[in-house]
């Protein structure tokens, strides 16, 4: 089967959804398919797939480029290009979280750039601002309309969790029965992490630190630990990966204000080998995200990585992880994303009230290995393609 995967966000840019696109492309290729990845310039090449670095994040431009290509199956791996289903027959669309709603890849009104360059600057600033706002509203409305029509036309819609599916179906009427829930997967290499005894006081978070996307709630965890610092000798390691804006600086200030400089460290991006070493030393993985109306944790691949490495996880049920985490088996829940709720859950863990078995933890992500996820995706293609 000749498969076209549309991935405007892709490795080497860090992000769980970017990893999802890369790993799914390789897993489908290993099943014998000819996989073509349509991404932006700079995307990571790999012998497993044929890379087309042609996307621009302008929806009309991208669709015109993709229209010239011929595939047996098309799969937009973000909801941004749902309109692809309007021009390609066998199109499937995956959504993760905020990509259902943010419309980051938009149609632009023809001539807008010319007007901005040659006309707008001559107008009073108040008039110019009003025109810019009107253009933005029109473009957003147009993009939403064709995204919705594409969602109705697609062969099947994919959500990475039941939480994501419910949120998206509420935003796109008449699509509820068109969703399949297919979660992300986890690489086999994480199952090879040493199962030696861990120091339970070694705490780990792996997350991007994005000024415009704070739902990962690293600040909430730091605040919670500030309330426990005099009672437990913990060490909390934050692997930041991608850093955007001032969020990292604010976290540094929070660490200093709470007197946690000896116990909390923020580190940069890691190689695969370094990341595995981080999991190998961790006693607990923490990511207590909270959900906003149109931005939430769809299904974090890092939870699978931690469990495959034998590490239990602490999360909240306010997102897609409630599909996966079993209290006391492969992790535990904070009641919500507030610092007080996180403190209470951490205290239970640090006091040793929960005893986790490494073998049972590693059992949880077994069915999420990438070759099994690729089988589910392939089966969907075969059932719904014409």
ZANUVEX-530811 format. One record per atom (N, C-alpha, C): x, z, y. Coordinates in steps of 0.2 Angstrom, whole numbers, plus 5000, padded with zeros to 4 digits. Layout:
! residues N
XZY ...
END
This chain:
! residues 386
500450004994 500050005000 500450005006 500349965011 500649965017 500350005022 500650065024 500350115028 500650115035 500250115040 500450125047 500350195050 500850235051 500750305054 500850295061 500350325065 500450325073 500650395075 501250405078 501450465079 501850475086 501450485091 501750485098 502250535099 502150595095 502550645095 502950655088 503550655088 503950655082 504650685083 504950705077 505650725077 506050675081 506550695084 506950755084 506550805089 506050785093 505750835097 505350895092 505550955094 505351005090 504551025091 504251035085 503551055085 503251055078 502851095076 502551095069 502251025068 501851005073 501450935071 501950875071 502550885074 503050835074 503350835067 503550895064 503750905058 503250875053 502650885054 502050865049 502150785049 502250755054 502250675054 502850655050 503450685052 504050665048 503950675041 503750735039 503750745032 503250705028 502650695031 502150655028 502350585027 502750555032 502950485031 503450485025 503850535024 504350525019 504050545012 503550585012 503150605006 502750545003 502450505008 502050445006 502550395004 503150385007 503650335005 503850354998 503950414996 504150434989 503650414984 503050404986 502450394981 502450314981 502950274983 502950204982 502650164988 502450194993 502150154998 502650125003 502450075007 502850045012 502550075018 502950125021 502750165027 503050145033 502650125038 502850105045 502650165050 503150185054 503050245058 503050215065 502550215069 502450195076 502550255081 503150255084 503250315088 503550295095 503750345099 504050325105 504850315104 505150285109 505850275109 506250345108 506750345104 507050405103 506850445097 506350415093 506050455087 506650445082 506550495077 507050505072 506950445067 507550405065 507450355060 507650385053 507450355048 507550385041 507450325037 507850315031 507850265027 507150265023 506850315023 506150315019 505650275022 505650265029 505150225032 505450175037 504950135039 505150085044 504950105051 505450115056 505250145062 505150095067 504550095071 504450055077 504350095083 504950105087 504850145093 504550105099 503950105099 503550055103 503050095108 502850155106 502350185110 502550215117 502050215121 502150225128 501850285131 501350315127 500850365130 500350335135 500350275136 499750235139 499350205134 498750235133 498250215128 498150135127 498050105133 497850035133 498449995130 499050015133 499649975131 499849985124 499750055122 499950065114 499450025110 498750025112 498349985107 498449915107 498649885113 498849815113 499449795108 499949845108 500549835104 500349845097 499949895095 499749905088 499249845086 498849815090 498449765088 498749705085 499349695086 499749635083 500049655076 500049715074 500249735068 499749735062 499949715056 499449715051 499649765045 499249815044 499349865039 498749865034 498849885028 498249905024 497849965026 498250015028 497950075031 498250095037 497850115042 498150145048 497950225048 498450265050 498350335051 498650355057 498150375062 498450405068 498550485067 499150505067 499250575065 499150625071 498950605076 498650645082 498050615084 497550655087 496950625089 496950585095 497550585098 497650545104 497450475104 497650445098 497550375097 496950355092 496450405093 495850385089 495450325090 495550295096 495250235098 495550175094 496150185090 496350135086 495850115081 495350155079 494850135074 494450085077 494450075084 493950025087 494249955086 494949945084 495249885083 495549875076 495549925072 495849915066 495349945061 495249915055 494749925050 494849995047 495349995043 495450055039 495850105042 495550145047 495950195051 495650265050 496150305049 496050375048 496350415054 496150475055 496350505061 496450585059 497050605061 497150675060 497150715067 496850775067 496950815073 497250885071 497550915075 497950985074 497551035077 497651035084 497351085088 497151055095 497551065100 497451045107 497350965107 497650935102 497650855103 496850835102 496450875100 495750855100 495450845107 495750885111 495350895118 495850875124 496450875123 496850875129 496950805132 496750745128 496850685130 497450665134 498050685131 498650675135 498850605135 498650565130 498750495130 498050455133 498150435139 497550405142 497550335144 496950305145 496850245148 496950245155 497350205158 497450205165 497050145168 496750155174 496350105178 496850045180 496649985178 497049935181 497149935188 497749925190 497849925198 498049985201 497950045197 498050105200 498750115203 499250095198 499950105200 500150065207 499850005207 499949955213 499649995219 499050015219 498750055224 499150115226 499450155222 499850205223 500450185227 500750135225 501350115228 501250075235 500750045236 500649995242 500150025246 499650065244 499150075249 499050155250 499050195245 498950265245 499350305251 499950275251 500450315255 500250305263 499850255264 499650235271 499050285273 498750315268 498150345270 498250425272 497750455275 497850525276 497950565270 498350615270 498450655263 497750675260 497350695264 496650725261 496350665258 496250605261 495950545257 496350525251 496950525252 497450515246 497250555240 497250625241 497150675236 496450665233 495950645237 495250635234 495250575230 495550525232 495650465228 495950475221 496550505222 496950525216 496450565211 496150615213 495650655209 495150615206 494850565210 494350525207 494550475202 495150445203 495450405198 495650445191 495850505192 496050555186 495350565182 494850585186 494150595183 493950535179 493950475182 493750415179 494150405173 494750405173 495250395167 495150445162 495050505163 494850555158 494250545155 493650525159 493050505156 493050445151 493450395154 493450335150 493850345143 494350385144 494750405138 494350445133 493950495135 493550535131 493050485127 492750445131 492250395128 492450355122 493050325123 493350285118 493650325112 493850385114 494150425109 493550445104 492950465107 492350485104 492150425099 492050365102 491850305098 492350295093 492950305094 493450295088 493350345083 493250405085 493050455080 492450435075 491950405078 491350385075 491550325070 491950285072 492150225069 492650235063 493050285063 493650295059 493350305052 493750285047 493550295040 493450365038 493850405041 493850485039 494250515045 494050575046 494350625051 494750675047 495350695049 495650745045 495850805050 495650865048 495850925052 496350965047 496751005050 497251035046 497051105044 496451125046 496151185044 495351185045 495051235042 494351235043 494151255051 494651295053 494551325060 494551255065 495051215064 495151155068 494551105067 494351105061 493751055060 493151085063 493051145063 492451175067 492451165074 493051175077 493151175084 493051095086 493351055083 493350985084 492650955084 492250975078 491550945077 491150975082 491251025085 490851055091 490951015097 491550985098 491750945104 491550875103 491550845097 491350775096 490750775092 490150775095 489450775091 489450715086 489150735080 488950685075 489650665071 490150705071 490750695067 490750745062 490350805062 490450855057 490550835050 490150795048 490150775041 490750725039 491150705044 491650655043 492350685042 492350745042 492950785042 493150795035 493850795034 494150825028 494650875030 494750925027 495250975028 495850965024 496450935026 497050935023 497550965027 497851025024 498351065028 499051025028 499451055032 500151025032 500451055026 501151025025 501451045019 502151085021 502551105016 503151135016 503651105012 504251095015 504851065012 505051105006 505251075000 505551104994 506151154996 506551135001 507151165002 507051245004 506451265007 506351335008 506151375002 505951344997 505851374990 506551394987 507151374990 507751384987 508151444990 507851474995 508151524999 508251584994 508751624995 508951674990 508351724990 508251754985 507651804984 507951874984 508551884987 508851954987 508451994991 508552064990 508152114994 508252105001 507752115005 507752105012 507752175016 507952175022 507852235026 507252225030 506752265028 506052255031 506052265039 506552295041 506552305049 506852245052 507052185049 507252125052 506652085053 506452075059 505852035061 506051965064 505651915063 505851845065 505251815067 505351775073 504851725075 505151655076 504851605074 505151535075 504551505079 504751485085 504151455089 504451425095 504151365098 504351335104 504151385110 504551385115 504351435121 504151385127 503551375127 503251325132 502851355138 503051345144 502751375150 502051355150 501851295147 501151275148 500751285141 501051325137 500751335130 500951395127 500651455130 500851525128 500451555123 500051515119 499651545114 500051565108 500651555108 501051575102 501151655103 501051675110 500951745111 501651785109 502251765111 502851795109 502851855114 502551845120 502551905125 502151965122 501651945119 501252005116 501552045111 501952005107 502352045101 502952085105 503252055110 503752095113 503452165116 502952155119 502552215122 502352265117 502152235111 501952285106 502552325103 503152285103 503752315100 504052365105 503852355112 504052405117 503752475116 503152475112 502852535111 503052565105 503452535101 503752555095 504452575094 504852555100 505552555100 505852625099 505552675101 505752745100 505652775093 505252735089 505052765082 505352725076 505552665077 505852625072 506452585074 506952585070 507552545071 507452475069 507052435072 506952365071 507452315074 507452255072 507852205076 507352145075 507252115081 506752065082 507151995085 507151945081 507451885082 506951825084 507051795090 506651745092 507051685092 506851635087 507151565087 506751525091 506951505097 506551475102 506451395101 506951365098 506851285098 506751255104 506251225106 506151185112 505951235117 506251235123 506051285129 505851235135 505251255138 505051215143 504751265149 504951255155 504751295160 505051365160 504751415163 505051485165 504851535159 504551515154 504251565149 504851605146 505351565144 505951595142 506251655147 506251635153 506551675158 506051745159 505451725158 504951785159 505051835153 505151805147 505251845141 505851885141 506451855144 507051895145 506951955150 506551935155 506351995160 505952045157 505452025152 505052075149 505452115144 505952085141 506452125136 506852175140 507052155146 507452205150 507052255152 506452245155 505952295158 505752345152 505752325146 505452375141 506052405137 506652395140 507252425137 507452405130 507352335128 507352305121 507952265120 508452265125 508952215125 509452225118 509452285116 509852295110 509452285103 508852275104 508452265098 508052195098 508052155103 507652095103 508152035106 508251985102 508651925105 508251865104 508451815109 508151755109 508651705108 508551655103 509151615102 508851535102 509251495102 509051425103 508951385097 508851325097 508751285091 509251285086 509051285079 509451295074 509451225069 509951215066 509951165061 509551185055 509451145050 509051165044 509351225041 510051215040 510451265036 510351335040 510451335046 510451395050 509751425050 509251385050 508551405050 508351445043 508651415038 508551445031 508851505031 509451515034 509851575034 509451635038 509051605043 508651655047 508151685043 507751645039 507251665034 507551705029 508151695027 508451735021 508651805023 508751815030 508851885032 508251925034 507651885035 507051915038 506651955033 506352015036 505952055032 505252035033 505052015039 504351995041 504451945046 503951895045 503951835050 503351855054 503351845061 502851855066 502651795070 502051785070 501751735075 501051755076 500851795081 500151815082 499851775088 499751715086 499451665091 498751695093 498451675099 497851685101 497451615102 496851615102 496451545103 496151545109 496251485113 495851475119 495351425116 494951405121 494351365119 494651295117 495151265120 495351205118 496051205116 496351255114 497051265112 497151325107 497351305101 497351355096 497851335091 498051385087 498451375081 498051345075 498151275074 497851235069 498051265062 498651255061 498951285054 499651275055 500051335056 500751335057 501151325051 501551275051 502051255046 502551315045 502651345050 503151405050 502951455045 502251465044 502051515040 502151495033 502151435031 502251405024 503051415023 503451395028 504151405027 504351475026 504051525030 504251595028 504051615022 503451605019 503151625013 503551585007 503751525008 504151495003 504851525002 505051555008 505751585008 505651655005 505051675004 504951745001 504751795006 504651775013 504551825018 503751825020 503451885020 502751895022 502751885029 502051875031 501951845038 501451895041 501551905048 501051935052 500751885057 500051885057 499751835061 499051865063 498651825066 497951845068 497451795065 496851815064 496351775061 496051725066 496251725072 496051685078 496351615078 496251585072 496551515071 496551495064 496851445063 496851415056 497151455050 497551505052 497951535047 497451585042 496851595044 496351625040 496151585034 496351525034 496251485028 496751505022 497351535025 497951535020 498151605019 498151655024 498551715023 498051765020 498251795014 497851845011 498151915013 497751955015 498052025017 498352065012 498952085012 499252125007 499552085002 499452015002 499751974996 500351934999 500251895004 500751855007 500851865015 500451915017 500551935024 500051985026 499951995033 499452045035 499252015042 498652045044 498352025050 498352075056 498452055062 498252095068 497552085069 497252135071 496452125073 496352075078 496752065083 496752015087 497452005091 497451965096 498151945099 498351995104 498052045105 498252095110 498852135108 499252155113 499852195111 499652265107 499052295109 498952355105 498752335098 498352285096 498252265090 498852245086 499352205089 499952185086 500352255084 500352295089 500752365088 500452395082 499752405081 499452435075 499652405069 499652335069 499852305062 500552315061 501052305066 501752315065 501852385063 501552435065 501652505063 501452515056 500952485054 500752485046 501352465042 501552405044 502152375041 502752415041 502952435047 503652465047 503552535044 503052565043 502952635040 502952625032 502952565030 502952545023 502252555019 501752545023 501052555020 500852495016 501252435017 501052385013 501752365009 501652355002 502152334998 502052264996 502552214998 502452144996 502852124990 502652084986 503052064980 503251984982 503951974981 504251914983 503951854979 503851864973 503551814968 502851794970 502451844972 501751824974 501751794981 502251814985 502251784992 502451704991 502951694987 503151624986 502651584982 502151614978 501651574975 501151544980 501051584985 500551554990 500651484993 501251464995 501351404997 501451344992 501451364986 501651314980 501151254981 500551264982 500151204982 500151164989 500551184993 500651154999 501351115000 501651104994 502251064994 502050994996 502550965000 502350895003 502150844998 502350844992 502150794987 501450804986 501150864986 500450874984 500050854990 500250874996 499850855002 499850775002 500350745001 500350665001 499850644996 499850674990 499350654985 498650654988 498450714992 497850724995 497650665000 498150645004 498050595009 497950525006 498450515001 498350454997 497650444994 497450494991 496750494987 496250484993 496250514999 495750495004 495850425006 496350395006 496450325008 496050285003 496250294996 495950254991 495150264991 494950324992 494150334992 493850304998 494150295003 493750275009 493950205012 494450175010 494650115013 494250055010 494150005013 493749945011 494149885012 
END
